[in-house]
Amino acid sequence: MKKILIIDDEPKIGQSYVRLLAEEGYTVKYALSAQAATNLMIREPFDLVLLDINMPEVDGKVMYEVVREYDRDLKVIVSSVHSIEDQIVGIPGATAYHNKAQGVEQLLTKIKEVLGSA
């Protein structure tokens, strides 16, 4: 079973992603902050990180670098309200990008493509 870490400071979004992905059969962990996410990554391996950009204290750009230090091969989907183009400029090198306005079905499709279960 594939394991996903969601890093998003908006509890409603994070919890809705947890429900959606758990219903799809993924093991899901959720972190509200960079510190919580880092603690989880130290203790557990993940197949994918779903990363928000706009977060207090440590933003997604910095957190992306932390993820890369943790595991250079870990797949990362940036998920933000910013346009895909702005996401690519802000965090180049991520596995995929998702504009939250595209909705959860589009996100789920990208996750399945990235994890090879589409």
Secondary structure, 3 states (H helix, E strand, C coil): CCEEEEECCCHHHHHHHHHHHHHCCCEEEEECCHHHHHHHHHHCCCCEEEECCCCCCCCHHHHHHHHHHHCCCCEEEEEECCCHHHHHHHCCCCCEEEEHHHCHHHHHHHHHHHHCCC
